[in-house]
């Protein structure tokens, strides 16, 4: 069976990780954080970025063991077998689909700020259809074109933000003083900041199309996280320097900050940046999501047709179309809003699964061949698992009920969808 070509290098891997993290959140977070913790807000990104790095260190180590696509789905299947691997992949695909459906609505809302016609029902539906069709077309055209789209979108979305930062610092400087936040305020924004970094390991989902995934993924995941921690801190300082904190409560705080230092044109540029930021985030997951489906089909967890690859473009076209169909179904039904309530819960259960998978695989193929896990990995595992549990207990009962229903549905799909022999992931441990 034909496989997608390995065409992605370190730059493409970095673009996937960066755009997996930077979407709509950075355009709303500055005001929310400042309202709760004041001038301490930039340091929240550093604190929780370092905490988040514990799970990325584990992802980075796991990515050195495999050459195939799937990420957490692949790792869980390798450690716990096909049933758990299927359930993890099922939850990942549903969560990514629900997230993209919600993201499309946010993108159209930003378009409506510039072009009010998109507030009308027909125009909004047409825009949603066009966005889905455009991202699907880019994905179908192959990995090289998809990475090119990420590169262009990244430049367009970051340029106005960089300009805002430069103008804000020139007019207001950097806030060097701060007061430590109250514990209650600190806790209230902890999850918000923590999830601003989610997506850092999304490049691992498409590892099967990387030239040298075992070398590039660990470096680019950790490097991208470091870049984004610094980027978020600088943007928060710029927001404070712009004198826009008095606009707390506004739905477009960065646009307000840009208007304060750059005028109406600055606000327009930041609105355009938000549109491209959301679009590139959606494109990043439109690349990653189908590769999870492809990896599951390649290993026999889904029908083999979803592992077919376009001869012209080298893209897993059936998997891409299935992922787009899932998004379209959520957009048409409105179910994505309901499913979004369990997206965070599901993602943290996935984190727990791959932390446990890491422990199993490291013991199974221990460096000393004695079945032990080196002590240096325990702090990272403890922090990653601890924060996942902390997040899980915050979820409402309705999210647990929905997740249970989805897992039950996934169990039925597992026995229907798997065809023939299941192939165990190939571990290349050293």
Helices and strands as residue ranges (DSSP letters): H 10-21, H 26-37, G 38-40, H 41-63, H 72-80, H 82-114, G 116-119, H 121-140, H 143-172, H 183-195, G 202-209, H 213-241, G 244-247, H 253-262, H 264-298, G 304-307, H 317-333, H 335-364, G 375-377, H 378-394, H 397-417
